[in-house]
């Protein structure tokens, strides 16, 4: 297994496939991913999208958007849509994607990222710290918000 980590702004040929893949994992319309990916470019930090590839198969992925559909608009930007295919879990792919996005956004001058999740203990192993809770759009209960500060939490 040889995993390649891709910045989708550098791989236009993978974007349509990535839109379908993220839609299948999260149920958000493909058009929303397509619009977000259309907005990304090398001169703008947000949005950005990343995928991990094993040959021609998407093993995992994530994105960075301003707000991941929660009420804390002041906590931005947000890592979103973190997903690793079950067959590829527990192999460090999520950690490598998270490290890539943190270092990539640092290059744009963004050193603090946020992430909304229902998971507990997963993100801490990659240097993320629980920060607060936020109410997700259409959710009954608040979710956990994690924060990562490049150079401090790394």
C-alpha positions in Angstrom: 0.0 0.0 0.0 1.4 3.3 -1.1 -0.7 6.2 0.1 -0.4 9.5 -1.8 -1.7 12.7 -0.1 -3.2 15.2 -2.6 -4.1 18.8 -2.5 -7.1 18.9 -4.8 -6.2 22.4 -6.0 -3.2 20.7 -7.7 -5.2 17.8 -9.0 -8.2 19.1 -11.0 -8.6 15.7 -12.6 -9.5 14.2 -9.2 -12.0 16.9 -8.1 -15.2 15.4 -9.7 -14.4 12.0 -8.2 -13.7 13.6 -4.8 -17.1 15.4 -5.0 -18.9 12.1 -5.5 -16.9 10.4 -2.7 -17.5 13.1 -0.1 -21.2 13.2 -1.1 -21.4 9.4 -0.5 -19.8 9.7 2.9 -21.6 12.7 4.3 -24.8 13.1 2.3 -24.2 16.7 1.4 -25.1 17.4 -2.2 -22.3 16.9 -4.7 -23.0 20.4 -6.0 -22.0 21.9 -2.6 -18.6 20.1 -2.8 -18.2 21.1 -6.5 -18.9 24.8 -5.7 -16.4 24.7 -2.7 -13.7 23.0 -4.8 -14.4 25.5 -7.6 -13.6 28.3 -5.2 -10.3 26.9 -4.1 -7.0 28.0 -5.6 -3.4 28.4 -4.8 -3.7 32.0 -3.7 -6.6 31.6 -1.3 -6.4 29.7 2.0 -10.1 28.7 2.3 -11.7 26.6 1.1 -9.2 23.7 0.5 -9.7 20.0 -0.1 -7.4 17.0 0.3 -7.6 13.3 -0.4 -5.5 10.3 0.3 -5.1 7.9 -2.6 -4.1 4.2 -2.7 -3.5 3.7 -6.3 -6.7 4.9 -8.0 -8.8 4.4 -4.8 -9.7 7.2 -2.4 -8.7 6.0 1.0 -9.6 9.2 2.9 -10.2 12.9 2.8 -11.0 16.1 4.4 -11.6 19.8 3.7 -11.2 23.2 5.1 -14.1 25.7 5.0 -15.0 28.8 6.9 -17.8 27.2 9.0 -18.8 23.6 9.4 -22.5 24.3 9.8 -22.5 25.4 13.5 -23.5 28.4 15.5 -19.9 29.5 16.4 -19.1 31.6 13.3 -16.2 33.2 15.2 -14.4 29.9 15.2 -12.9 29.7 11.7 -11.7 28.2 9.5 -13.0 24.7 10.1 -11.5 21.3 9.1 -14.5 19.3 7.8 -15.7 16.1 6.3 -12.8 14.0 7.8 -13.3 10.5 6.7 -11.1 7.4 6.2 -12.5 4.3 4.5 -12.9 1.4 7.0 -10.3 -0.8 5.2 -7.7 2.0 5.7 -8.4 2.9 9.3 -5.8 2.6 12.1 -3.0 3.1 9.6 -2.3 6.8 10.4 -4.1 8.2 7.3 -6.3 10.6 9.3 -3.3 11.8 11.2 -1.3 12.4 8.0 -4.2 14.3 6.4 -4.6 16.4 9.6 -0.9 17.1 9.7 -0.9 18.1 6.0 -3.9 20.5 6.4 -2.3 22.2 9.4 1.1 22.7 7.7 -0.6 23.7 4.4 -2.8 26.4 6.1 0.3 27.6 8.0 1.9 28.4 4.7 -1.1 30.7 4.1 -0.6 32.3 7.4 -3.4 30.5 9.2 -2.1 28.8 12.4 -5.4 28.1 14.2 -7.9 25.6 12.9 -11.2 24.3 14.4 -13.0 21.0 14.0 -16.6 20.1 15.0 -17.1 16.5 15.9 -19.0 14.0 18.0 -15.8 12.0 18.6 -14.0 12.1 21.9 -10.3 11.2 22.3 -9.6 10.6 18.6 -8.3 14.1 17.6 -6.2 14.5 20.8 -3.7 11.9 19.6 -3.0 14.3 16.6 -2.4 17.4 18.8 -5.9 18.8 18.7 -7.3 20.2 22.0 -11.0 20.3 23.1 -12.0 23.9 23.0 -15.7 24.3 23.6 -19.1 23.0 22.3 -21.1 24.4 19.5 -24.6 23.8 18.2 -24.6 22.1 14.8 -27.3 23.3 12.4 -30.3 21.0 12.8 -28.7 19.0 15.6 -30.4 18.3 18.9 -27.3 18.3 21.1 -24.2 20.4 21.0 -21.0 18.9 19.4 -17.4 19.2 20.5 -15.2 21.8 18.9 -11.4 21.0 18.8 -8.7 23.6 18.1 -5.2 23.1 16.7 -2.6 25.8 16.8 0.3 25.2 14.5 3.7 25.2 16.3 1.9 25.0 19.7 -0.2 21.9 19.5 1.9 20.1 16.9 
